[in-house]
Amino acid sequence: MSGTVEAFDKRLKRIEKNKARMREGYVGQVSKDGLIVFRPKRRRTVFSIRGLALVVLGFVAFKALIMAHLGPNTYQSRIDALSEGTVVEQAGAFLMQPDPATQIAAAKLRTYLN
């Protein structure tokens, strides 16, 4: 008898949990047998990997455009000047350091800018 009660309690907890999730929104779907089943909406993650990748790609493109416009020597001298400034300027100098992807993109862009 106690196994039956435990199974019933477990089913009730699952139903209550599903009901609580459906308060945040639900989607109706028709199953293979024609029954309409309502399921909770999937939570969207706040953090998007694609969004992060686009931000990083945009930042690398921005650095490459500046590097192609100024030239590598002038660009590095300005980074050196930033690294001698305040903490915020030092952080900017760290972020603006030329990486291999930036250097390759700048070399490709330099042909179009000249």
C-alpha positions as CSV (number, residue, x, y, z in Angstrom):
1,M,0.0,0.0,0.0
2,S,2.8,2.4,0.8
3,G,4.3,2.0,-2.6
4,T,1.1,3.0,-4.2
5,V,0.9,6.1,-2.0
6,E,4.5,7.1,-2.8
7,A,3.8,6.7,-6.6
8,F,0.7,8.8,-6.2
9,D,2.6,11.5,-4.3
10,K,5.3,11.4,-6.9
11,R,2.8,11.9,-9.7
12,L,1.1,14.8,-7.8
13,K,4.5,16.5,-7.4
14,R,5.2,16.1,-11.1
15,I,1.8,17.6,-12.1
16,E,2.3,20.6,-9.7
17,K,5.8,21.2,-11.1
18,N,4.5,21.1,-14.6
19,K,1.6,23.4,-13.7
20,A,4.0,25.9,-12.1
21,R,6.1,25.9,-15.3
22,M,3.0,26.4,-17.5
23,R,2.2,29.7,-15.6
24,E,5.1,31.2,-17.4
25,G,3.6,30.3,-20.8
26,Y,2.7,27.3,-22.7
27,V,2.5,25.9,-26.3
28,G,-0.2,23.7,-27.6
29,Q,0.8,20.8,-29.9
30,V,-1.1,18.1,-31.7
31,S,0.3,14.7,-30.9
32,K,0.4,11.8,-33.4
33,D,-2.9,10.4,-32.2
34,G,-4.6,13.8,-32.6
35,L,-4.7,14.8,-29.0
36,I,-3.9,18.4,-28.2
37,V,-1.1,18.5,-25.6
38,F,-0.1,21.7,-23.8
39,R,3.6,21.9,-22.8
40,P,5.4,24.7,-21.0
41,K,7.4,27.1,-23.2
42,R,11.1,26.5,-23.2
43,R,13.0,29.0,-21.3
44,R,15.3,31.0,-23.5
45,T,18.8,31.4,-22.2
46,V,19.8,35.0,-21.4
47,F,23.3,34.2,-22.7
48,S,23.4,33.6,-26.4
49,I,26.5,32.0,-27.9
50,R,25.7,33.4,-31.3
51,G,25.4,36.9,-29.9
52,L,28.7,36.6,-28.1
53,A,30.4,35.3,-31.3
54,L,29.0,38.3,-33.3
55,V,30.2,40.8,-30.7
56,V,33.7,39.2,-30.7
57,L,33.7,39.1,-34.5
58,G,32.6,42.8,-34.7
59,F,35.3,43.8,-32.2
60,V,38.0,42.0,-34.2
61,A,36.7,43.7,-37.4
62,F,36.8,47.0,-35.6
63,K,40.4,46.5,-34.5
64,A,41.4,45.3,-38.0
65,L,39.9,48.4,-39.6
66,I,41.7,50.7,-37.2
67,M,44.9,48.8,-37.7
68,A,44.6,48.8,-41.5
69,H,43.9,52.6,-41.5
70,L,46.7,53.6,-39.1
71,G,49.3,51.0,-40.1
72,P,50.9,48.5,-37.7
73,N,53.6,50.8,-36.3
74,T,51.3,53.7,-35.5
75,Y,48.7,51.4,-34.1
76,Q,51.3,49.8,-31.8
77,S,52.6,53.2,-30.7
78,R,49.1,54.2,-29.7
79,I,48.6,51.0,-27.8
80,D,51.9,51.6,-25.9
81,A,50.7,55.1,-25.1
82,L,47.4,53.7,-23.7
83,S,49.2,51.2,-21.6
84,E,51.0,54.0,-19.7
85,G,47.7,55.6,-18.7
86,T,45.1,55.0,-16.0
87,V,43.6,51.6,-15.2
88,V,40.8,52.0,-17.7
89,E,43.3,53.0,-20.4
90,Q,45.5,50.0,-19.5
91,A,42.4,47.7,-19.8
92,G,41.7,49.3,-23.2
93,A,45.3,48.7,-24.3
94,F,45.0,45.1,-23.3
95,L,41.9,44.6,-25.3
96,M,43.2,46.4,-28.3
97,Q,46.4,44.4,-28.5
98,P,46.8,43.0,-32.1
99,D,46.0,39.3,-32.2
100,P,46.6,37.0,-35.2
101,A,43.0,37.3,-36.5
102,T,43.2,41.1,-36.3
103,Q,46.5,41.2,-38.1
104,I,45.3,38.9,-40.9
105,A,42.1,40.9,-41.4
106,A,44.0,44.2,-41.3
107,A,46.4,42.9,-44.0
108,K,43.4,42.0,-46.2
109,L,41.7,45.4,-45.5
110,R,44.8,47.4,-46.2
111,T,44.7,46.5,-49.8
112,Y,41.2,48.0,-50.1
113,L,42.0,51.1,-48.1
114,N,45.1,52.2,-50.1
